[in-house]
Amino acid sequence: MTTRRGFISSTMAGGAALTLPFGSDRILNDKGVDYSDLDEVLARSVFKRELFSDPVIIDSCDLLKYEDNYMIRVRSKEGAEGYCVCHNMRMPHLYPIQLMLVNPFFIGKDARDLDDLIDGVFMYRNNYKYQGYTLWIPVAQVEMAILDMMGRIAGKSMGELIGDIHNREIAIYRANNGRGLSAEESVERIKERQRETQAKAVKFKIGGRRSNPEVPEGRTERLIPLMRESFPDDITIYADCNGSYDASEAIRIGRLLEKYEIDLFEQPVPTDWYQDWKETSEALTIPIASGGGEVSIRNFRWLIGTDSVQMVQQDLFYFGGMIRCMKVARMAEARGYPCVPHISGTGLGYIYMMQFVSAIPNAGPFHEYKGLSTGIPFECKTSSLKPENGILHLPKGIGSGVEIDPGFIKKHDQLS
């Protein structure tokens, strides 16, 4: 069985030695939780302002659209440019927020102050009232376009602007077995995708997602032992239930996962059911992962500080970009926990994931791979971006590390 101590020590192998918080001296009650180490981490800046001696004033921040694709383009007064391919699934609903409440804030600002800008946009025009995906996806898109631009100015990758490079090879896991399939069909789909990439880890979905009933009924109880039977011991297996349970049911399912030596239990309860997170974690020995739904730094501080999660999985889009995600990764590092950023959306999300993972010393052992993007024409001269024996190789170029086809960019209209 994967215990938390064994899980954390194995996931941190190859990184810096970290002090583990487990044992009789850990503090789990709400009153008296010591957050001082986490608060110290949160006070530190992320963006490496020292790489830029002169101001980089943002002259424009534009939203571009062509067919179903959206992009953010930022330009400095000196003519430098940066791009971010947006979360296209959400943008048809969010583009007014992008145009009216986010992009204007950054115009005329010094991009070197990126940490402060991410904090400042939260209060701009009462944006704090939109906290959640509604605000943080648009903010993330501007931030990553700025990081792309600043990387091109400094001759650095996005990862080098937010940390030191720790990971140039990124091991992957395959997932997406899909709900609604039988346990047997799910396993066959996962096995096929694992064989294609030679990934050394897989993830399967259980439960019905939030309050939806599971289809077919009883699938989870059949799927858990079948996953363990279907893969050899050297394949790591993660379970993700997308907040399907309350605490009592999460504990019941968690004990079944423990029985069959599953390695991780992701998002056992809904994102905002915080007491249920704590109750579930206290009752189980299997490591608990946060999932990608959390949008609050303050709430991550509570989840980490109370040992309610043992892996953080903040989403680069949903959580507002790399600066905020790095703050969570640093809090996790302070407590000896790994970070495996969540990927949402389409386009170049996995490229941004690779850049972020490159810069975190407490990266988990495996990271999500959903397949090579075919909807955005781009060139990467330094990496195939395809798994080789289960490994993705980090692009060595500047900015995002890829060059979007200029002809494709020209097809876009500027929205206003």
VEXPA-583352 format. One line per field, with one value per residue (C-alpha): y, z, x; residue number from 1; residue in one letter. Coordinates in Angstrom, 1 decimal, m for minus. Example, Ala and Ser with C-alpha at 12.3 -4.5 7.8 and 13.67 -1.06 7.14 Angstrom:
2
c2 c(m4.5, m1.1)
c3 c(7.8, 7.1)
c1 c(12.3, 13.7)
seq c(1, 2)
type c(a, s)
# end
This chain:
416
c2 c(0.0, 3.5, 5.3, 9.1, 9.0, 6.6, 8.6, 12.0, 10.6, 8.9, 11.9, 14.2, 11.9, 13.9, 17.2, 19.0, 17.2, 18.4, 18.1, 16.0, 17.1, 13.7, 12.1, 12.7, 16.3, 17.5, 20.0, 19.1, 21.1, 24.4, 26.4, 26.9, 25.9, 27.4, 29.1, 31.1, 29.2, 29.4, 33.1, 33.6, 31.8, 33.8, 37.1, 36.3, 37.6, 35.1, 37.0, 37.7, 41.4, 41.7, 40.3, 43.6, 46.9, 49.1, 49.5, 47.4, 49.4, 47.5, 49.5, 47.2, 44.1, 42.7, 39.8, 38.1, 35.6, 33.3, 30.8, 29.0, 30.1, 33.0, 34.5, 37.3, 39.5, 42.0, 44.6, 46.8, 50.4, 49.2, 46.7, 43.4, 40.9, 38.0, 35.6, 33.2, 30.8, 31.0, 28.5, 28.3, 26.2, 29.0, 32.1, 32.3, 33.1, 35.1, 37.4, 40.4, 40.1, 39.8, 42.9, 45.2, 44.2, 42.6, 43.7, 47.5, 47.2, 46.1, 48.8, 51.4, 49.3, 48.2, 44.4, 44.0, 44.5, 41.3, 40.1, 43.4, 43.5, 40.1, 41.3, 44.7, 43.4, 41.6, 45.0, 46.8, 47.8, 45.5, 42.4, 40.6, 40.2, 37.8, 35.6, 32.2, 30.9, 34.0, 36.3, 34.0, 32.5, 36.0, 37.0, 33.9, 34.5, 38.0, 36.9, 34.1, 36.4, 38.8, 36.0, 35.0, 38.6, 39.1, 35.8, 37.0, 40.3, 38.6, 35.5, 33.3, 30.7, 31.3, 28.8, 30.8, 33.9, 32.4, 30.0, 28.0, 25.1, 21.8, 19.6, 19.3, 15.8, 15.5, 12.1, 11.8, 9.9, 9.0, 9.5, 10.3, 6.9, 8.6, 8.1, 6.3, 3.3, 0.0, m0.8, m3.2, m0.6, 2.0, m0.2, m1.1, 2.6, 3.4, 0.5, 1.5, 5.1, 3.9, 1.6, 4.5, 6.7, 4.1, 6.2, 4.8, 6.1, 6.1, 7.8, 6.6, 8.4, 7.1, 8.4, 10.4, 13.9, 16.1, 15.1, 13.2, 9.5, 7.0, 5.3, 2.4, 1.8, 0.0, 0.9, 2.3, m0.8, m2.9, m0.6, m0.2, m3.8, m4.2, m1.4, m3.0, m6.3, m4.9, m3.1, m4.3, m3.1, m0.7, 1.4, 4.1, 4.4, 7.5, 7.7, 10.9, 11.4, 15.1, 15.8, 13.0, 12.2, 13.7, 12.8, 9.5, 8.1, 9.4, 7.6, 4.4, 4.6, 5.7, 2.6, 0.5, 2.4, 1.6, m2.0, m2.3, m0.2, 2.7, 5.5, 8.7, 9.9, 13.1, 15.5, 13.1, 15.8, 19.0, 21.8, 24.1, 21.4, 22.2, 20.3, 17.2, 17.5, 17.5, 14.7, 12.5, 13.2, 12.4, 9.1, 7.7, 6.9, 7.2, 10.6, 13.1, 15.5, 18.8, 18.6, 21.6, 23.4, 25.6, 29.3, 30.9, 31.2, 31.6, 28.3, 26.5, 27.9, 26.2, 22.9, 22.7, 24.1, 21.5, 18.6, 18.2, 17.5, 15.9, 17.0, 20.3, 20.4, 24.1, 24.7, 27.2, 28.8, 28.3, 29.6, 32.7, 31.9, 30.9, 33.6, 32.5, 28.8, 29.2, 30.6, 27.5, 25.2, 27.0, 26.5, 22.8, 22.6, 24.2, 21.3, 18.6, 18.1, 17.7, 19.8, 18.4, 21.3, 20.6, 21.1, 22.5, 23.7, 23.1, 24.7, 25.0, 24.3, 21.4, 23.7, 26.1, 23.1, 22.1, 25.5, 25.7, 22.2, 23.0, 25.6, 23.8, 21.8, 19.8, 18.6, 15.3, 12.2, 12.3, 15.0, 14.9, 14.5, 14.8, 14.5, 16.8, 19.8, 19.8, 22.9, 25.5, 25.5, 26.1, 25.1, 23.8, 23.2, 21.9, 19.2, 16.9, 17.5, 13.8, 11.3, 9.3, 6.2, 8.2, 11.3, 14.8, 16.9, 20.6, 23.1, 25.0, 28.1, 31.5, 32.5, 29.6, 27.7, 27.5, 29.8, 30.1, 30.3, 34.1, 33.3, 31.8, 34.8, 37.2, 35.4, 36.6, 39.6, 42.0, 42.1, 45.3)
c3 c(0.0, m0.7, 2.6, 2.7, 4.0, 1.3, m1.4, m0.4, m0.1, m3.5, m5.3, m4.0, m5.1, m7.1, m5.6, m2.5, 0.8, 2.6, 6.2, 6.3, 8.6, 9.4, 12.8, 16.2, 16.3, 13.3, 14.0, 12.5, 14.6, 13.2, 16.2, 16.7, 13.2, 12.6, 9.2, 9.7, 7.2, 4.6, 5.2, 4.8, 1.4, 0.2, 1.0, m1.5, m5.1, m7.9, m11.1, m11.5, m11.9, m11.5, m15.1, m16.5, m15.8, m17.8, m17.6, m20.0, m20.4, m21.8, m24.7, m25.8, m24.6, m27.3, m27.6, m31.0, m32.5, m35.5, m35.8, m32.4, m31.4, m29.1, m28.3, m26.1, m27.6, m25.5, m26.9, m25.2, m26.2, m27.7, m29.9, m28.1, m28.4, m26.4, m27.0, m25.1, m26.6, m24.5, m22.8, m25.9, m24.3, m21.8, m23.9, m25.6, m22.2, m20.7, m23.5, m22.2, m18.9, m20.7, m22.8, m20.2, m16.8, m17.3, m20.4, m19.8, m16.3, m17.8, m20.4, m19.4, m16.6, m16.1, m16.9, m14.5, m11.6, m12.6, m9.1, m8.1, m11.2, m10.6, m7.1, m8.5, m11.1, m8.4, m7.1, m10.4, m11.1, m8.2, m9.9, m6.6, m6.9, m9.9, m8.0, m9.7, m13.2, m14.5, m13.4, m13.1, m16.6, m18.3, m15.8, m16.5, m20.2, m20.0, m17.5, m19.7, m22.7, m20.6, m19.6, m23.2, m24.1, m21.2, m22.0, m25.5, m24.2, m21.7, m23.9, m21.2, m21.0, m19.1, m16.5, m16.0, m15.2, m12.3, m10.8, m11.4, m13.9, m12.0, m14.6, m18.3, m18.6, m17.5, m17.0, m17.9, m16.9, m19.2, m18.1, m19.6, m19.4, m19.4, m17.2, m18.6, m19.7, m18.1, m15.9, m18.5, m21.3, m19.2, m18.5, m22.1, m23.1, m20.5, m21.4, m25.1, m24.3, m21.9, m24.5, m27.1, m24.8, m22.6, m19.7, m16.3, m14.6, m15.4, m13.9, m13.9, m13.0, m10.4, m9.0, m10.9, m10.8, m8.1, m7.3, m10.6, m10.2, m11.3, m14.6, m14.9, m11.2, m9.2, m11.8, m9.1, m7.0, m10.0, m11.6, m8.6, m8.3, m12.0, m12.5, m9.9, m11.7, m15.1, m14.6, m13.2, m9.9, m11.6, m13.0, m10.7, m10.5, m9.6, m9.0, m9.6, m8.6, m9.3, m6.0, m6.3, m2.6, 0.9, 3.6, 4.7, 1.2, 0.3, 3.3, 2.3, m1.3, 0.0, 2.1, m1.0, m2.9, 0.0, 0.0, m3.7, m3.3, m5.5, m5.2, m5.0, m4.3, m6.2, m5.3, m3.2, m2.1, m3.8, m3.9, m1.4, 1.1, 3.3, 6.5, 4.4, 3.0, 6.5, 7.7, 4.7, 5.1, 8.8, 8.2, 5.4, 4.8, 0.9, m0.2, m1.1, m4.1, m4.3, m7.9, m10.2, m8.9, m6.1, m6.9, m3.6, m2.3, 1.2, 0.9, m0.4, 2.7, 4.9, 2.9, 3.2, 6.7, 8.1, 6.1, 4.3, 1.1, 0.4, m3.3, m4.8, m8.3, m9.0, m12.6, m14.5, m16.1, m13.4, m10.7, m12.5, m14.1, m13.1, m10.4, m8.3, m9.0, m8.0, m4.6, m4.0, m5.2, m2.7, 0.2, m0.7, m0.8, 2.6, 4.0, 2.0, m0.5, m4.3, m6.9, m10.1, m11.9, m13.4, m17.2, m18.5, m21.9, m25.3, m27.4, m25.8, m22.2, m22.0, m23.2, m20.3, m18.0, m19.1, m18.5, m15.1, m14.0, m15.2, m12.5, m9.4, m7.2, m5.7, m9.0, m8.6, m10.4, m13.2, m15.1, m17.2, m21.0, m23.2, m26.5, m29.0, m30.0, m33.6, m33.7, m33.3, m36.0, m34.3, m34.6, m31.9, m33.0, m29.7, m28.7, m30.5, m27.6, m28.0, m25.2, m25.7, m23.4, m21.2, m21.1, m22.5, m23.2, m22.3, m25.2, m25.0, m26.8, m25.2, m24.0, m24.3, m26.3, m29.4, m32.3, m33.4, m37.2, m38.1, m40.9, m38.5, m36.2, m39.1, m39.7, m36.3, m35.8, m32.9, m30.7, m29.1)
c1 c(0.0, 1.2, 1.4, 1.7, 5.2, 6.3, 4.4, 5.9, 9.4, 9.2, 7.7, 10.4, 13.2, 15.7, 14.6, 15.8, 15.5, 12.4, 11.2, 8.0, 5.2, 3.8, 3.8, 2.3, 3.5, 1.5, m1.2, m4.6, m7.1, m8.4, m7.4, m3.7, m2.6, 0.8, 0.8, 4.0, 6.1, 3.4, 2.9, 6.7, 6.5, 3.5, 5.4, 8.2, 8.0, 7.9, 8.7, 12.5, 12.3, 16.1, 16.5, 15.3, 17.1, 14.8, 11.0, 8.9, 5.7, 2.8, 1.4, m1.4, m3.2, m5.5, m7.9, m7.7, m10.2, m10.2, m13.0, m13.0, m9.5, m8.8, m5.4, m4.0, m1.4, 0.6, 3.0, 5.5, 6.2, 9.5, 7.6, 8.2, 5.3, 4.0, 1.1, m1.0, m3.5, m6.6, m8.8, m11.0, m13.7, m14.5, m13.8, m17.2, m18.6, m15.7, m14.5, m16.5, m14.7, m11.4, m12.1, m13.7, m12.3, m8.9, m7.0, m7.4, m5.8, m2.4, m2.1, 0.5, 1.9, 5.5, 5.6, 8.5, 5.9, 4.1, 3.6, 1.9, m0.1, m1.7, m2.7, m3.8, m6.2, m8.1, m9.3, m9.6, m13.2, m14.3, m13.0, m12.8, m16.6, m15.9, m13.4, m13.4, m12.9, m14.7, m11.9, m8.8, m8.9, m8.7, m6.0, m4.0, m4.1, m2.7, m0.1, 1.2, 1.3, 3.4, 5.7, 6.1, 7.0, 9.3, 11.1, 11.7, 13.1, 15.4, 16.3, 14.8, 12.1, 8.9, 10.1, 13.4, 11.4, 9.5, 12.2, 15.3, 15.1, 14.8, 13.1, 14.0, 12.4, 8.8, 7.3, 3.7, 0.6, m2.3, m5.9, m9.4, m11.0, m14.3, m17.4, m20.4, m18.2, m18.2, m15.2, m13.9, m14.2, m12.5, m9.5, m9.1, m9.1, m6.5, m4.3, m4.4, m3.3, m0.6, 0.8, 0.9, 3.0, 4.8, 3.7, 4.7, 1.5, m2.2, m5.2, m8.8, m12.1, m14.5, m17.8, m20.4, m18.7, m20.1, m23.7, m24.3, m25.2, m22.6, m23.3, m23.3, m24.2, m21.5, m18.8, m16.4, m16.4, m15.7, m13.1, m10.8, m9.8, m9.8, m7.3, m4.9, m5.2, m4.7, m1.4, 2.0, 3.3, 5.8, 2.9, 1.7, m2.1, m4.1, m7.8, m9.8, m13.4, m14.0, m15.7, m18.2, m18.6, m19.3, m16.8, m18.4, m18.6, m15.1, m13.7, m15.5, m14.2, m10.8, m10.5, m11.2, m8.5, m6.1, m7.1, m6.1, m2.9, m4.0, m1.4, m3.4, m7.0, m7.7, m10.5, m12.5, m15.1, m16.4, m13.9, m15.6, m16.6, m13.6, m14.5, m15.1, m11.6, m10.2, m12.4, m11.5, m7.8, m7.7, m9.5, m7.3, m3.7, m3.8, m2.4, m5.1, m4.7, m6.5, m7.8, m8.0, m11.0, m9.6, m9.4, m8.3, m4.8, m6.2, m8.1, m5.0, m3.2, m5.8, m5.8, m2.0, m1.7, m4.2, m2.7, m6.1, m4.2, m0.8, m0.5, m1.5, m2.9, m3.7, m4.9, m2.7, m5.8, m8.5, m6.1, m5.0, m1.6, 1.9, 2.6, m0.3, 0.3, 4.0, 2.9, 0.9, 3.7, 6.0, 3.6, 3.4, 7.2, 7.4, 5.4, 7.1, 4.3, 4.6, 2.9, 1.3, m0.4, m3.8, m4.4, m7.7, m8.7, m7.2, m4.6, m1.1, m2.1, 0.4, 3.2, 2.5, 2.3, 5.8, 7.2, 5.7, 6.8, 10.3, 10.6, 9.3, 11.7, 8.8, 7.3, 5.4, 6.7, 4.1, 2.2, m0.9, m0.6, m3.7, m2.0, m0.2, m2.2, m3.3, m5.5, m2.8, m0.1, 3.3, 6.9, 9.2, 12.8, 14.0, 11.5, 9.1, 6.7, 5.7, 6.3, 9.4, 9.3, 6.8, 8.9, 8.3, 11.4, 11.2, 11.5, 14.8, 13.6, 12.7, 9.3, 6.9, 9.5, 7.3, 6.6, 3.0, 2.6, 2.6, 0.2, m2.2, m2.0, m2.8, m6.0, m7.3, m9.5, m8.9, m12.0, m13.1)
seq c(1, 2, 3, 4, 5, 6, 7, 8, 9, 10, 11, 12, 13, 14, 15, 16, 17, 18, 19, 20, 21, 22, 23, 24, 25, 26, 27, 28, 29, 30, 31, 32, 33, 34, 35, 36, 37, 38, 39, 40, 41, 42, 43, 44, 45, 46, 47, 48, 49, 50, 51, 52, 53, 54, 55, 56, 57, 58, 59, 60, 61, 62, 63, 64, 65, 66, 67, 68, 69, 70, 71, 72, 73, 74, 75, 76, 77, 78, 79, 80, 81, 82, 83, 84, 85, 86, 87, 88, 89, 90, 91, 92, 93, 94, 95, 96, 97, 98, 99, 100, 101, 102, 103, 104, 105, 106, 107, 108, 109, 110, 111, 112, 113, 114, 115, 116, 117, 118, 119, 120, 121, 122, 123, 124, 125, 126, 127, 128, 129, 130, 131, 132, 133, 134, 135, 136, 137, 138, 139, 140, 141, 142, 143, 144, 145, 146, 147, 148, 149, 150, 151, 152, 153, 154, 155, 156, 157, 158, 159, 160, 161, 162, 163, 164, 165, 166, 167, 168, 169, 170, 171, 172, 173, 174, 175, 176, 177, 178, 179, 180, 181, 182, 183, 184, 185, 186, 187, 188, 189, 190, 191, 192, 193, 194, 195, 196, 197, 198, 199, 200, 201, 202, 203, 204, 205, 206, 207, 208, 209, 210, 211, 212, 213, 214, 215, 216, 217, 218, 219, 220, 221, 222, 223, 224, 225, 226, 227, 228, 229, 230, 231, 232, 233, 234, 235, 236, 237, 238, 239, 240, 241, 242, 243, 244, 245, 246, 247, 248, 249, 250, 251, 252, 253, 254, 255, 256, 257, 258, 259, 260, 261, 262, 263, 264, 265, 266, 267, 268, 269, 270, 271, 272, 273, 274, 275, 276, 277, 278, 279, 280, 281, 282, 283, 284, 285, 286, 287, 288, 289, 290, 291, 292, 293, 294, 295, 296, 297, 298, 299, 300, 301, 302, 303, 304, 305, 306, 307, 308, 309, 310, 311, 312, 313, 314, 315, 316, 317, 318, 319, 320, 321, 322, 323, 324, 325, 326, 327, 328, 329, 330, 331, 332, 333, 334, 335, 336, 337, 338, 339, 340, 341, 342, 343, 344, 345, 346, 347, 348, 349, 350, 351, 352, 353, 354, 355, 356, 357, 358, 359, 360, 361, 362, 363, 364, 365, 366, 367, 368, 369, 370, 371, 372, 373, 374, 375, 376, 377, 378, 379, 380, 381, 382, 383, 384, 385, 386, 387, 388, 389, 390, 391, 392, 393, 394, 395, 396, 397, 398, 399, 400, 401, 402, 403, 404, 405, 406, 407, 408, 409, 410, 411, 412, 413, 414, 415, 416)
type c(m, t, t, r, r, g, f, i, s, s, t, m, a, g, g, a, a, l, t, l, p, f, g, s, d, r, i, l, n, d, k, g, v, d, y, s, d, l, d, e, v, l, a, r, s, v, f, k, r, e, l, f, s, d, p, v, i, i, d, s, c, d, l, l, k, y, e, d, n, y, m, i, r, v, r, s, k, e, g, a, e, g, y, c, v, c, h, n, m, r, m, p, h, l, y, p, i, q, l, m, l, v, n, p, f, f, i, g, k, d, a, r, d, l, d, d, l, i, d, g, v, f, m, y, r, n, n, y, k, y, q, g, y, t, l, w, i, p, v, a, q, v, e, m, a, i, l, d, m, m, g, r, i, a, g, k, s, m, g, e, l, i, g, d, i, h, n, r, e, i, a, i, y, r, a, n, n, g, r, g, l, s, a, e, e, s, v, e, r, i, k, e, r, q, r, e, t, q, a, k, a, v, k, f, k, i, g, g, r, r, s, n, p, e, v, p, e, g, r, t, e, r, l, i, p, l, m, r, e, s, f, p, d, d, i, t, i, y, a, d, c, n, g, s, y, d, a, s, e, a, i, r, i, g, r, l, l, e, k, y, e, i, d, l, f, e, q, p, v, p, t, d, w, y, q, d, w, k, e, t, s, e, a, l, t, i, p, i, a, s, g, g, g, e, v, s, i, r, n, f, r, w, l, i, g, t, d, s, v, q, m, v, q, q, d, l, f, y, f, g, g, m, i, r, c, m, k, v, a, r, m, a, e, a, r, g, y, p, c, v, p, h, i, s, g, t, g, l, g, y, i, y, m, m, q, f, v, s, a, i, p, n, a, g, p, f, h, e, y, k, g, l, s, t, g, i, p, f, e, c, k, t, s, s, l, k, p, e, n, g, i, l, h, l, p, k, g, i, g, s, g, v, e, i, d, p, g, f, i, k, k, h, d, q, l, s)
# end
